[in-house]
Amino acid sequence: MLAQVAPRYLADGGDPRWVTVPLQKAFRWQSAHVPLSPFVRLTRRDRQAELLLSPDPDGHWWTLHHTGSSTEKAWTMRFGARTPTEIVAAATDALTLGPADSPADPMQVLEHAGWKHSVPDHQISSPDGFVTVSRHPLGAMNIEVTAHDGPWASEPTACTAWRAYFSDHTPPHLAAAVLVGMVSTEPLLRDEKAMAPFLRYSVRIARERVPAHQAESALWDRVDRLAAHRAGTPLPPQPPGGAQPRRTR
């Protein structure tokens, strides 16, 4: 059984297939994965964009890079190991589906969600104080997410959960998509026992549990819907109550 965890930015990494499988199955990114290797490299067919999954406990696990073109400068997005895969997927979805309706300044996503400017003014913090987003004058962005390392106390110690970095020239709609994923109040499904222990002190876990097969169903429903969007063929409406159990692939 899976738990429903909120806030979502403290839900731990989750299933990396939420990011990698749609890129391969729905958008035909090519894999350079070496069998028995923990590293995964997916490359877009035009060779201008790639996603690297590099399980390095001392560095960024996820790197999304664009080499640039005649009309676009090169850029890079990096995410730490405990970044929820749903938040990483917000960036890859935005890249593959193209620009959507989003503010020219990604920081407006946080402002509209009630996040507050802190000193200095180029930083915005979440209402619970666990997240700080910094925007640099040239456009680069840093995200730092912390959590308490023990039970609630008068002066709890903050422990870094994950960090992300977006370089100069990262398309604003990609950064905005990530921030939208962060401010969403929808909980994420997680195996509570697999979460980093220190994160449990800072999250809310719903009593109602969800069968594990529902997460598997949601993954393949996501793949089908992205593939249909790419092909321009909408799927039938989802039945009430969410995705129904289906085969694993």
C-alpha positions in Angstrom: 0.0 0.0 0.0 1.2 3.5 -0.8 0.8 6.6 1.3 -0.3 10.0 0.1 2.4 12.5 1.1 2.3 16.3 1.2 3.9 18.8 0.7 5.0 17.2 -2.6 8.4 18.8 -2.6 9.3 16.7 0.5 7.9 13.4 -0.8 11.4 12.0 -1.7 12.5 10.9 -5.2 9.9 8.3 -6.1 9.9 6.1 -9.2 12.4 7.4 -11.9 10.3 5.7 -14.6 7.8 8.5 -14.2 10.5 10.6 -16.1 12.3 8.1 -18.3 9.5 5.9 -19.6 7.4 8.6 -21.3 10.5 10.0 -23.0 11.2 6.6 -24.5 7.8 5.3 -25.2 5.8 8.4 -26.0 8.5 10.7 -27.5 11.0 8.1 -28.8 14.1 9.5 -27.1 17.0 7.1 -27.7 18.6 5.3 -24.7 22.3 4.9 -24.4 21.9 2.9 -21.2 24.6 0.3 -20.6 23.3 -3.0 -19.1 24.2 -3.4 -15.5 25.2 0.2 -15.3 23.3 2.6 -12.9 23.7 5.5 -15.4 21.0 6.2 -18.0 21.3 8.6 -20.9 18.3 9.5 -23.1 18.8 11.6 -26.2 16.2 13.4 -28.2 16.1 12.4 -31.9 17.6 15.7 -33.1 20.5 15.2 -30.6 20.0 18.7 -29.2 18.6 17.6 -25.9 19.5 14.9 -23.5 18.6 13.6 -20.0 21.2 12.0 -17.8 20.3 10.0 -14.7 23.5 9.7 -12.7 23.1 8.2 -9.3 25.8 10.2 -7.4 25.0 10.7 -3.7 27.3 13.8 -3.7 26.0 15.4 -6.8 23.0 16.0 -9.0 21.1 12.8 -10.1 19.2 14.4 -12.9 20.7 16.6 -15.6 18.5 17.9 -18.5 20.7 19.6 -21.1 20.1 21.4 -24.4 23.1 22.0 -26.7 21.5 25.1 -28.2 20.7 25.9 -31.8 20.8 28.9 -34.3 17.8 30.3 -32.4 18.4 29.1 -28.8 21.3 29.2 -26.5 22.5 26.2 -24.6 21.1 25.6 -21.1 21.1 23.0 -18.3 18.7 22.0 -15.5 20.0 19.9 -12.6 18.1 18.2 -9.8 19.2 16.4 -6.6 18.6 12.8 -5.8 15.5 13.4 -3.5 13.8 15.7 -6.0 10.4 14.1 -6.6 10.3 12.5 -10.0 7.0 14.2 -10.7 8.7 17.6 -10.4 11.6 16.5 -12.7 8.9 15.3 -15.1 7.3 18.7 -15.2 10.4 19.9 -16.9 10.7 17.1 -19.4 7.0 17.3 -20.2 7.3 21.0 -20.8 10.3 20.4 -23.1 8.6 17.7 -25.2 5.1 19.3 -25.3 6.3 22.8 -26.1 5.4 26.1 -24.5 2.2 26.4 -22.6 0.4 29.3 -21.0 2.8 30.4 -18.3 4.0 33.7 -17.0 7.1 35.3 -18.6 8.6 35.5 -15.2 8.5 32.0 -13.5 8.7 33.6 -10.1 5.2 34.8 -10.6 4.1 31.2 -10.1 5.3 31.4 -6.5 3.9 34.8 -5.9 0.4 33.7 -7.1 0.6 30.7 -4.8 1.2 33.0 -1.8 5.0 32.4 -1.4 6.7 35.4 0.0 9.8 37.5 -0.9 12.6 37.4 1.6 15.7 39.5 2.0 17.4 39.9 -0.4 14.4 40.5 -2.7 15.5 38.1 -5.4 14.5 35.2 -3.1 11.1 33.7 -2.5 10.3 31.3 0.3 7.5 28.8 0.8 5.0 29.6 3.6 6.4 26.6 5.7 9.9 27.9 5.3 11.2 24.6 3.8 11.8 26.0 0.2 13.9 28.9 -1.0 14.0 29.9 -4.7 16.6 32.3 -5.8 16.7 34.1 -9.1 20.0 35.6 -10.3 20.2 38.8 -12.4 21.2 37.0 -15.5 18.4 34.5 -15.2 19.9 31.4 -13.5 17.8 30.0 -10.7 18.6 27.9 -7.5 16.1 25.9 -5.5 16.9 24.6 -2.0 14.6 22.4 -0.1 15.2 21.6 3.6 13.4 19.5 6.2 13.6 19.0 9.9 16.0 16.3 11.0 14.0 15.3 14.1 10.6 15.7 15.8 9.1 19.2 16.0 10.9 21.3 18.6 11.2 25.0 19.5 14.4 25.2 17.3 14.5 22.2 14.9 17.6 21.7 12.9 17.2 22.1 9.1 18.6 19.4 6.9 19.0 19.7 3.1 16.5 17.5 1.2 17.5 18.4 -2.3 18.7 21.2 -4.5 18.1 22.2 -8.1 19.9 24.6 -10.5 18.7 26.1 -13.7 21.4 27.8 -15.8 21.1 31.1 -17.7 18.9 30.8 -20.8 16.8 28.0 -19.4 13.4 28.5 -21.2 11.0 30.3 -18.8 8.2 27.9 -19.5 10.4 25.0 -18.2 11.2 26.8 -15.0 7.6 27.8 -14.6 6.5 24.1 -15.1 8.8 23.0 -12.3 7.5 25.7 -9.9 3.9 24.8 -10.7 4.7 21.2 -9.8 6.2 22.4 -6.5 3.3 24.6 -5.4 0.6 22.1 -6.3 -1.3 20.9 -3.2 -1.9 17.5 -4.6 -0.2 14.8 -2.6 2.2 12.3 -4.1 2.0 8.5 -3.7 5.0 7.0 -1.9 6.1 3.9 -0.2 6.5 5.3 3.3 9.1 2.8 4.3 11.3 3.8 1.3 11.4 7.5 2.2 14.4 9.0 3.8 13.7 8.8 7.6 14.4 12.5 8.2 11.7 13.6 5.7 8.9 12.0 7.7 9.2 14.7 10.4 8.2 17.4 7.9 5.4 15.9 5.8 1.8 15.1 6.2 0.8 11.5 5.5 -2.9 10.7 4.8 -4.3 7.8 6.7 -6.0 6.4 3.6 -3.6 4.2 1.7 -3.6 3.5 -2.0 -2.9 0.1 -3.6 0.5 -0.1 -5.2 -0.9 -1.2 -8.5 -2.6 2.1 -8.9 0.8 3.9 -9.2 1.8 1.4 -11.9 -1.5 2.1 -13.7 -1.0 5.8 -13.4 2.4 5.5 -15.1 1.1 3.8 -18.2 -1.9 6.0 -18.3 0.5 8.9 -18.4 2.5 7.3 -21.2 -0.7 6.7 -23.3 -1.9 10.3 -22.8 1.4 11.9 -23.7 1.7 9.7 -26.8 -1.9 10.6 -27.8 -1.1 14.3 -27.3 1.9 13.9 -29.5 -0.2 12.2 -32.2 -3.0 14.7 -31.8 -5.5 12.0 -30.9 -7.2 12.6 -27.5 -8.0 9.6 -25.3 -11.5 8.9 -24.0 -12.3 10.6 -20.7 -10.8 8.9 -17.6 -13.4 6.9 -15.7 -14.6 8.2 -12.4 -12.4 7.3 -9.5 -9.2 7.5 -11.4 -7.2 5.0 -13.5 -8.4 1.4 -13.5 -6.0 -1.5 -12.9 -4.3 -2.6 -16.1 -1.5 -4.8 -17.2 2.1 -4.0 -16.4 4.6 -3.7 -19.3 
